[in-house]
Amino acid sequence: MAATIKDVAREAGVAVCTVSFAMNGSAHVAEATKKRIFGAVERLNYRPNQSARGLVTKKTNNIGLAVAETADRLENGILLEVIQGLGRAASHKNYDLLLSFQKQHTDKPDEHLLDVYRKQSADGLILMGMKMSERPYKDLITNRFPFVLLGRPYKDNLCHSVNADNEQGGYIATQYLLKKGHRRIGFITPCSLDFDAALDRLNGYKRALTESGIAVDEKLIAYGSFEPDSGYQETETLLSLKDRPSAIIAGRDIIAARVNERAASLGYHVPDDLAIIGFDNTMVSQLARPSITSVELPMLTMGLEAGKLLISLIEGDIEYDAIQKVSLPCGIFEREST
């Protein structure tokens, strides 16, 4: 049976409240007494009950990662890298990480998320894969609950955030193709433009074209989704154009793989007839044949920085209203598809 705080008090010859004061630092305890208490803790291998401690300190030492259902459909490697980064930040400060998936198709998709602060099951939240809207930020901000958005808020200074510079990612992908001589470049968004990553990647694509003196042709833009077959029909539509693209940028690697497959089935050879660039630099891009050039987002660093930022908010090192916005650059990994 695990040792209790009463066992520690008995072993050290002090009152239970004295053990609590010594461990929480909530009141002065003489050094000699603390030495006896912590000696007893070590001998008995005592581990405090975090739930019970939370009733007193109003802290759980938990941080939550709330992932929208749509983000769960991203390649697993992306989410795992975020979790790895968050885990590093959390463990460094002795926090535990809770994971929650939010269902978008329910009548009240944010209710479960908002219960995290209502029930005080975590001291703060990381939000991932949320649409650009006021919900669910409004209630969290009103209640001054610590949270950090992984992504770009829909308006400036709304909340603390950590994001990959998706516009820069779309820009460098387009510039890369322009430098290779492509002028008709198609673009398939990763999902609807309700999500900041989709809108920003598209804007980066448009900016690169405009800066090169090339007019944006809306016929070369197709709109992808989180559906498993996204990319097939969009590729067929783009390649059926009279003045078809010689290259396509796909907003996610899984869509780029579909572009690759559909182009091959239509008789095109990659990269001789069609160059392809994906996004996220996942195993999908590496395992495809031919392998796919891809824009890499620094997901592990994003998770680490978001965790550090959230813990600083929780512990009062950063003022709630002193909004911090961290933007991290993307890179590009060249492979056989270009």
C-alpha positions as CSV (number, residue, x, y, z in Angstrom):
1,M,0.0,0.0,0.0
2,A,1.3,3.5,-0.9
3,A,2.4,5.7,2.0
4,T,0.1,8.5,3.0
5,I,0.8,12.0,4.5
6,K,-0.2,10.6,7.9
7,D,2.6,8.0,7.6
8,V,5.1,10.7,6.8
9,A,3.9,12.8,9.8
10,R,4.2,9.7,12.1
11,E,7.6,8.8,10.8
12,A,8.9,12.4,11.2
13,G,7.2,13.0,14.6
14,V,5.3,16.0,13.4
15,A,1.7,17.0,12.7
16,V,0.1,16.4,9.3
17,C,-0.3,20.1,8.7
18,T,3.5,20.6,9.3
19,V,4.2,18.0,6.5
20,S,1.8,19.9,4.2
21,F,3.4,23.3,5.0
22,A,6.9,21.9,4.4
23,M,6.0,20.3,1.0
24,N,3.9,23.2,-0.3
25,G,6.1,26.0,1.1
26,S,2.9,27.6,2.3
27,A,4.2,28.4,5.8
28,H,7.6,28.6,7.6
29,V,8.9,25.3,8.9
30,A,12.3,25.1,10.7
31,E,15.1,23.6,8.7
32,A,15.8,20.8,11.1
33,T,12.1,19.8,11.0
34,K,12.0,20.0,7.2
35,K,15.1,17.7,7.1
36,R,13.3,15.1,9.2
37,I,10.1,15.4,7.0
38,F,11.9,15.0,3.7
39,G,14.0,12.2,5.1
40,A,10.7,10.4,6.0
41,V,9.3,11.2,2.5
42,E,12.4,9.5,0.9
43,R,12.4,6.5,3.2
44,L,8.6,5.9,2.7
45,N,8.7,6.7,-1.1
46,Y,5.8,9.0,-0.5
47,R,4.2,10.6,-3.5
48,P,1.6,13.4,-2.9
49,N,-1.9,13.0,-4.3
50,Q,-2.1,15.6,-6.9
51,S,-5.9,15.7,-6.8
52,A,-6.0,16.2,-3.1
53,R,-3.2,18.8,-3.3
54,G,-5.2,20.6,-6.0
55,L,-8.1,21.1,-3.6
56,V,-5.8,23.1,-1.3
57,T,-3.5,24.9,-3.8
58,K,-6.2,25.4,-6.6
59,K,-3.6,23.9,-9.0
60,T,-3.7,20.5,-10.8
61,N,-0.2,20.7,-12.3
62,N,-1.9,19.5,-15.5
63,I,-1.9,21.3,-18.9
64,G,-4.4,20.3,-21.6
65,L,-3.9,19.8,-25.3
66,A,-7.3,20.2,-27.0
67,V,-7.2,19.0,-30.6
68,A,-10.1,19.7,-33.0
69,E,-11.4,16.6,-34.8
70,T,-10.1,18.0,-38.1
71,A,-6.6,18.3,-36.8
72,D,-6.7,14.6,-35.8
73,R,-7.1,13.8,-39.5
74,L,-3.7,15.4,-40.2
75,E,-0.8,13.0,-40.6
76,N,-0.1,11.4,-37.2
77,G,3.5,12.5,-37.2
78,I,2.4,16.2,-36.9
79,L,0.4,15.6,-33.8
80,L,3.1,13.4,-32.3
81,E,5.7,16.1,-32.8
82,V,3.5,18.7,-31.1
83,I,3.0,16.3,-28.1
84,Q,6.7,15.6,-27.9
85,G,7.5,19.3,-27.7
86,L,4.7,19.9,-25.2
87,G,5.9,17.0,-23.1
88,R,9.4,18.4,-22.9
89,A,8.1,21.8,-21.7
90,A,5.7,20.1,-19.2
91,S,8.2,17.7,-17.7
92,H,10.8,20.4,-17.2
93,K,8.3,22.2,-14.9
94,N,6.8,19.1,-13.4
95,Y,3.4,19.4,-15.2
96,D,1.5,16.5,-16.7
97,L,-0.1,16.6,-20.2
98,L,-3.8,15.8,-20.8
99,L,-5.0,15.1,-24.3
100,S,-8.6,15.9,-25.4
101,F,-10.2,15.6,-28.9
102,Q,-13.0,18.0,-29.7
103,K,-15.9,16.9,-31.9
104,Q,-16.7,19.5,-34.5
105,H,-19.9,17.9,-35.7
106,T,-21.8,18.1,-32.4
107,D,-24.4,20.9,-31.6
108,K,-22.1,22.4,-29.1
109,P,-18.5,21.5,-30.2
110,D,-16.9,23.7,-27.5
111,E,-18.8,22.5,-24.4
112,H,-16.3,19.7,-23.6
113,L,-13.4,22.1,-24.1
114,L,-14.9,24.8,-21.9
115,D,-15.5,22.2,-19.1
116,V,-11.8,21.9,-18.7
117,Y,-11.7,25.3,-16.9
118,R,-15.2,24.9,-15.4
119,K,-14.2,21.7,-13.7
120,Q,-10.6,22.9,-13.1
121,S,-9.2,19.7,-14.5
122,A,-6.2,21.6,-15.9
123,D,-4.4,24.8,-15.1
124,G,-4.3,25.9,-18.8
125,L,-4.9,24.8,-22.3
126,I,-3.2,24.5,-25.7
127,L,-5.7,24.7,-28.5
128,M,-4.8,23.0,-31.9
129,G,-6.7,22.9,-35.2
130,M,-9.4,25.4,-34.3
131,K,-11.3,27.4,-37.0
132,M,-10.7,31.1,-37.1
133,S,-13.6,32.5,-35.1
134,E,-14.4,34.0,-31.7
135,R,-15.5,30.7,-30.4
136,P,-14.3,29.2,-28.0
137,Y,-11.8,32.0,-27.1
138,K,-14.5,34.4,-25.8
139,D,-15.4,32.4,-22.7
140,L,-11.8,31.6,-22.0
141,I,-10.7,35.2,-22.2
142,T,-13.7,36.4,-20.2
143,N,-12.8,34.0,-17.4
144,R,-9.1,34.9,-17.8
145,F,-8.3,31.2,-18.1
146,P,-4.7,30.6,-19.4
147,F,-4.5,29.3,-22.9
148,V,-2.3,29.4,-26.0
149,L,-3.4,28.9,-29.5
150,L,-1.3,26.7,-31.9
151,G,-2.1,28.7,-35.0
152,R,-2.9,32.3,-35.9
153,P,-5.8,34.1,-34.1
154,Y,-8.5,35.4,-36.4
155,K,-7.7,39.0,-35.2
156,D,-4.6,40.6,-33.7
157,N,-4.0,40.7,-30.0
158,L,-6.8,38.3,-29.3
159,C,-4.8,35.7,-27.4
160,H,-1.4,34.2,-26.9
161,S,-0.3,32.1,-29.8
162,V,2.5,30.1,-31.4
163,N,2.4,29.4,-35.1
164,A,4.4,28.3,-38.1
165,D,4.7,31.1,-40.6
166,N,2.3,29.4,-43.1
167,E,2.3,32.4,-45.5
168,Q,6.1,32.2,-45.7
169,G,5.7,28.5,-46.4
170,G,3.4,29.1,-49.3
171,Y,5.7,31.9,-50.5
172,I,8.9,29.8,-50.5
173,A,7.2,26.8,-52.2
174,T,6.0,29.1,-55.0
175,Q,9.4,30.9,-55.3
176,Y,11.2,27.5,-55.4
177,L,9.1,26.5,-58.5
178,L,9.4,29.9,-60.1
179,K,13.2,29.6,-59.9
180,K,12.9,26.3,-61.7
181,G,11.2,28.0,-64.6
182,H,7.5,27.2,-63.8
183,R,5.0,29.9,-64.6
184,R,1.7,28.0,-64.6
185,I,1.6,26.8,-61.0
186,G,-1.5,25.2,-59.5
187,F,-2.4,25.4,-55.8
188,I,-4.7,23.0,-53.8
189,T,-5.6,24.3,-50.3
190,P,-5.1,21.9,-47.4
191,C,-8.7,22.5,-46.3
192,S,-11.3,25.2,-46.2
193,L,-10.2,28.8,-45.8
194,D,-11.9,28.8,-42.4
195,F,-8.6,27.6,-41.1
196,D,-5.7,30.0,-40.8
197,A,-3.1,27.6,-42.3
198,A,-5.1,27.2,-45.5
199,L,-5.6,31.0,-46.0
200,D,-2.1,31.9,-45.1
201,R,-0.5,29.3,-47.4
202,L,-2.7,30.5,-50.3
203,N,-1.8,34.1,-49.6
204,G,1.9,33.2,-49.6
205,Y,1.4,31.6,-53.0
206,K,-0.4,34.6,-54.4
207,R,2.3,37.0,-53.0
208,A,5.1,35.1,-54.6
209,L,3.4,35.2,-58.0
210,T,2.5,38.9,-57.8
211,E,6.1,39.8,-56.8
212,S,7.3,38.0,-59.9
213,G,4.9,39.9,-62.2
214,I,2.6,36.9,-62.7
215,A,-1.1,37.5,-62.5
216,V,-3.0,35.2,-60.1
217,D,-5.2,32.9,-62.2
218,E,-8.1,31.7,-60.0
219,K,-8.6,28.7,-62.3
220,L,-5.3,27.4,-61.0
221,I,-6.6,27.4,-57.4
222,A,-8.5,24.4,-56.1
223,Y,-9.9,23.9,-52.7
224,G,-9.0,20.7,-50.8
225,S,-10.6,19.3,-47.7
226,F,-10.0,16.8,-44.9
227,E,-11.9,14.1,-46.8
228,P,-9.6,11.0,-47.5
229,D,-9.8,11.4,-51.3
230,S,-9.1,15.1,-51.3
231,G,-6.6,15.8,-54.2
232,Y,-7.9,13.3,-56.8
233,Q,-10.7,15.4,-58.3
234,E,-8.8,18.6,-57.8
235,T,-5.8,17.3,-59.8
236,E,-8.0,16.1,-62.6
237,T,-9.7,19.5,-62.8
238,L,-6.4,21.3,-62.9
239,L,-4.8,19.0,-65.5
240,S,-7.8,19.3,-67.7
241,L,-7.3,23.0,-68.2
242,K,-6.4,24.0,-71.8
243,D,-3.4,25.8,-70.4
244,R,-2.7,23.3,-67.6
245,P,-0.2,23.9,-64.8
246,S,3.3,22.5,-65.1
247,A,3.5,22.3,-61.3
248,I,1.1,21.9,-58.4
249,I,1.6,22.9,-54.7
250,A,-0.6,20.8,-52.5
251,G,-1.5,22.2,-49.0
252,R,-0.8,18.8,-47.2
253,D,1.5,15.9,-48.0
254,I,-1.4,13.5,-48.1
255,I,-3.0,15.7,-50.8
256,A,0.3,15.8,-52.7
257,A,0.4,12.0,-52.7
258,R,-3.1,12.0,-54.3
259,V,-1.9,14.5,-56.9
260,N,1.0,12.2,-57.6
261,E,-1.3,9.1,-58.0
262,R,-3.9,10.9,-60.1
263,A,-1.3,12.5,-62.4
264,A,0.3,9.1,-63.0
265,S,-3.1,7.5,-63.8
266,L,-3.7,10.2,-66.4
267,G,-0.4,9.5,-68.1
268,Y,1.8,12.3,-66.7
269,H,5.3,11.7,-65.4
270,V,6.5,13.4,-62.3
271,P,8.6,15.6,-62.4
272,D,9.1,15.7,-66.2
273,D,5.5,16.6,-67.0
274,L,4.4,17.8,-63.6
275,A,6.3,19.0,-60.5
276,I,4.7,18.5,-57.1
277,I,5.3,20.1,-53.7
278,G,3.6,19.1,-50.5
279,F,3.3,20.6,-47.0
280,D,4.3,19.2,-43.6
281,N,7.3,17.0,-44.6
282,T,5.7,13.9,-43.1
283,M,6.6,10.2,-43.8
284,V,4.0,10.4,-46.6
285,S,6.2,12.7,-48.7
286,Q,9.3,10.5,-48.0
287,L,7.6,7.2,-48.8
288,A,5.8,8.3,-52.0
289,R,7.3,7.2,-55.3
290,P,8.7,9.5,-56.6
291,S,9.3,11.0,-53.2
292,I,7.7,14.5,-52.8
293,T,9.4,17.8,-52.1
294,S,7.7,19.3,-49.1
295,V,7.6,22.4,-46.9
296,E,8.4,21.5,-43.3
297,L,6.6,23.1,-40.4
298,P,8.6,23.2,-37.0
299,M,5.9,21.3,-35.1
300,L,8.1,20.0,-32.3
301,T,9.5,23.5,-31.7
302,M,5.9,24.9,-31.8
303,G,4.8,22.4,-29.1
304,L,7.8,23.2,-27.0
305,E,7.3,27.0,-27.3
306,A,3.6,26.7,-26.7
307,G,4.2,24.7,-23.6
308,K,6.7,27.1,-22.2
309,L,4.5,30.1,-22.9
310,L,1.4,28.5,-21.3
311,I,3.4,27.5,-18.1
312,S,4.7,31.1,-17.9
313,L,1.1,32.3,-18.1
314,I,-0.1,29.8,-15.4
315,E,2.8,30.7,-13.1
316,G,2.4,34.5,-13.6
317,D,5.7,35.1,-15.3
318,I,3.7,36.7,-18.2
319,E,0.8,39.0,-17.8
320,Y,-2.5,37.6,-19.2
321,D,-3.1,40.8,-21.3
322,A,0.5,41.2,-22.5
323,I,-0.2,39.2,-25.6
324,Q,2.7,37.1,-26.9
325,K,2.8,36.0,-30.6
326,V,5.5,33.6,-31.6
327,S,5.9,32.9,-35.4
328,L,8.4,30.3,-36.5
329,P,9.8,30.0,-40.1
330,C,9.3,27.0,-42.4
331,G,11.9,25.2,-44.5
332,I,11.7,23.2,-47.7
333,F,13.0,19.7,-48.3
334,E,13.8,18.9,-51.9
335,R,13.1,15.4,-53.2
336,E,12.4,13.7,-56.5
337,S,9.0,15.3,-57.4
338,T,10.6,18.6,-58.5
